[in-house]
């Protein structure tokens, strides 16, 4: 069964998805540029999470 969606619904969902991704990008960029934020390797993260 196919559900028909309006163009406005699809556009709204695409914009919502874009904005979520953009916010994630901004947070990541801000943290990357923060000299006081500790950067650890993936191995260290696994150790800290006891994986």
GICORVEN-V870837 format. One line per field, one symbol per residue. ss: DSSP state (2 for helix, 1 for strand, 0 for the rest). psi: psi as a letter, one per 30 degrees, with the letter a starting at -180 (. if undefined). A space follows every 50 residues. Layout:
BEGIN
ss=???
psi=???
END
This chain:
BEGIN
ss=00000022222222222222222222222222200000000222222200 0
psi=kkkkkleeeeeeeeeeeeeeeeeeeeeeeeeefjffkkklleeeeeeefh .
END
